[in-house]
Amino acid sequence: MLGTLAQWMRILGYDAVFDPTLGDHQLVRLARAENRVLLTRDRELARRRGLRLLFIDSEDLDEQILQVLSDLELAPDRSFSRCPVCNQALECLDPVAAAAQVPAYVAQTQKEFRHCPTCQRVYWRGTHWQQMEQTLARLGLSETQRFERQMPDLERKENGG
Ligand SMILES: [Zn+2]
């Protein structure tokens, strides 16, 4: 199951569908219909032809994220632009509007809010966001590191092919 990987691809700003109720045939059909790359750890499924497929080698999440970025030649530059829960693009939320939906101390201390039009969740740079930032930093993918180093992690591409 690659549900966690899908969530992280969304955190990085990519449109990632994950639906564990779909069978192999439905997954293949969906990937073709929507011109998606099918990510799988299933070797049988990875042999299908006529669609873009990426076999995920590792069980380790960090390695999975780096493999997808490297193999698909992605340079993530829209982190935190998509709802990790439902894959919807987030919208900016006015702090005044946000104040009605978040705890009082959050409304007082935060200035930037985003809102998911599908699940109505409100996101801000709180502890959860910081934890995600730390994970991105560990992978060399934080916004700060990107500006400083211009994506050297894609060097992996040279070796991995
Ligand atoms: Zn959502």
Residues whose N, C-alpha, C, O or C-beta is under 5 A from the ligand:
A	BS01	ZN	C83 V85 C86 C116 T118 C119
